Amino acid sequence: MVLSQTYVGLFDHCKKKLIMSKTNKFMIVVYSEATSVGGVTNAISMSLLDISRKVRVKLICRKEPEILKWCNELSNGNVSCQGTALRNHFDIFGWFDVINLFRVLRTARNARVVHFHLHTPFSSIPAIFVVRLFTRARIITTEHYVTQIRFLRRRKLPIFLSLLREVKIALQLYLKKLSLKLVWRVIAVSESNKRFIIAYFGCLPKDKIETIPNGIDSTRYSTRQSQSRLRENTKLNIVTIAGLNNQKGHEYLLKAVPIVISTVPNAHFLLVGDGHLRGLLEKMARALKIDHHVEFLGWRTDVPEILADSEIFVLPSLFEGMPLSILEAMASGKAIVATNVDGTADVMVDGVTGFLVPPGDPSTLARKIIHLLCDPQLREKFGKEAQMRVINLFSAERMSLAYADLYQRALREN
């Protein structure tokens, strides 16, 4: 009797260990090479809101302090974080980064779904190949900035360097097409991005590409009140929130400032964000003699309050995926002037939530800013329409449920 009880106890113990070993496996691995907290990291956070309550998720990210802090804040009972020295963007040396590729593979080997959030068109390609070759996981990619491909040849180079660039681009595009063939689903963050992927990578079946727009928690912005600390001396604040890099088009905004202040002298421009172009942009502001009208605020944690203290939001980007900052401004009830580029044009309605202007056109940008500064009723009308649009179409809950459905389909089919 005692012996039989011992065997039963041993059997129950082994059964419990087996169950625990199975449940300790990560069902979903999410992989990101993002180097700073922003649109991509927000999209990851929103996408995991629902599914992380149901299955275990491992998030693989870079080791930058800002990224690790975000990742650790996201961690809970079902979400854990793994920092890895991943390479930034795609480069040929990524294929020989065996140690980190092995670490990714070791984490992903037992996962049933591996989801790559791509912050550039060519990021993560080596990791996608490794996971596809050595695991049975369903692979998903979210293409946040795929339209960046259009700007690969924007910079003028000497003939020899231009030829080398063409070889590099051809190799990148070839490997990109191969990687897309290996994945289970490609997620576009906007309908225009989906159309671009279908047109540019014609090898993909249309049912392999789905659209899940980015979303935000609009209540963080709609309930904020102005703190009045940025409204000194009856200034009319125009704010932009974006990294200070070539993509975001700050140089065209600075060129528009002299035109604006010649008509609206109390216009004041707040540039929230940081990046490698900050020094050049500050120098440009001084050269244009507009430095008293432009304030570089760096990255801030009080974005909702800054938006509440502003009259207009401006985004002069040359290309976009689906800009988080536009959604934040809409949720804050702000009228918007932005460039008519993919992603932005999917979110805004020209003449309803704000104005869309051609990219790289300071004159038109300035004219639309002046129009809104001089018409408070129109600003209020656009702001209300923008707020309703983001609540109805771009909520965090809507995005989270869409990703949860995607993950559950992937888990069922694997």
C-alpha positions, 0 to 999 in steps of 0.5 A: 500500500505504501509502495503503491502510494509512493508510485502514485506520488512519483507519477503525479510529480513527474506529470506536474513537471511535464506540464510545467515544462510545456507551459514554460515554453514561449508560445510567441517570440516578438523580435525588434531591432528598434534603437529607441522608444517610439512608434515601433515600441508603442505598436509592440506594447499595444499588440500584446495587450490582449494576447499576453493575458492568454499565452507566454511571450518572450520579447527580444530587443536591443540592449540600449538602456532606453529600450531595456527600460521600456521592455522591463516596464512591459514585462509581467507574469506572461511577458519577459524580456531578453536583451541581445546585442543585435545589429542596427539595420541590415548589413552584410556583417549581420550574416556573420553575427553567429553568436547573437543569431544563435541566441535568437534561435535558442529562444525561438526554437520551441516557439510556435509563432515568431513575430518580427517588427521591422523598423527599416525595410531590411532589418532582421533579414538574417534572423528571419532566415535562421528562424525559418531554416531551424524552427517550425514556427509560424513567422510574422513580419510587421512592416513599419517603414517599408516605403523607405525603399523609395528614398534609398537613392535620394542622396547624390553620390559620385559615380563609383559610390553610386554604382556600389550603392546600386549593387548593395540595394540590389542585394538587399531587395533580393534578400528582402523578397526571399525573406518575405516568401518565407513568412506566414503573414506580412502585416502592413500598418496602413492600406497605402503600405499594403498597396506598396508591398503588393506593387513592389514585391509582386511575388506575394499572394494578396491573402498573405498580406494583412493590414493592422493599423497602429493604435493608441490609448486615446484617454491619455491625451483627451483628458489632459489640460493645458498647464499654461507654462508654454503659453507665455506672452500669448504665444501660439504654439505649433508643435512637432514630435519626431526624431531629428533625422532625415526622414522627418523633414525638420529642415522644411519646417524651419524654412517655413518658420520665417514665412509664418512669423512674418504674418503671425509674429507670436507663433512659437515652434516646439520641436519635441525629439532628438537625433543626430541632426539636432546640432545642424538644425539648431545651427540652421535656426540661428542662420535663419534668425528664427532661434527665438521662435524655435525651441528644441525640447528633446525627448519628453515624457510629458507629451500629452501636456505639451500637446494640450499647450499647443494650437497646431500639430505639424509633421513634415515627414518625407515618408512614414509607416503610420506615425504615432505622433499624428495619432497622439495629436488627433487624440488631443483634439489638435488640428494638424498640418502634415505632409501627404505621404503614405501612412499619414494620408491613411490617418488624416482626412484633408480638409476635415481633420487638418491639411495635407501638403506636398513633402519638401514644400516649405511655402505650402506648409507655411501657408496652411499653418498661417491659415489655421493660426488665423482661424480659431474656429476652424482649428477647433472644428478640425480638432474635434473631427480628428479626436472622433476619428482616432477614437473610432478607428485607431484605438489601442483596443482595436489594434490589440484584438486584431493582433490577438486574432492573428496570433490565435490563427497562427497558433491554430494552424501550427 
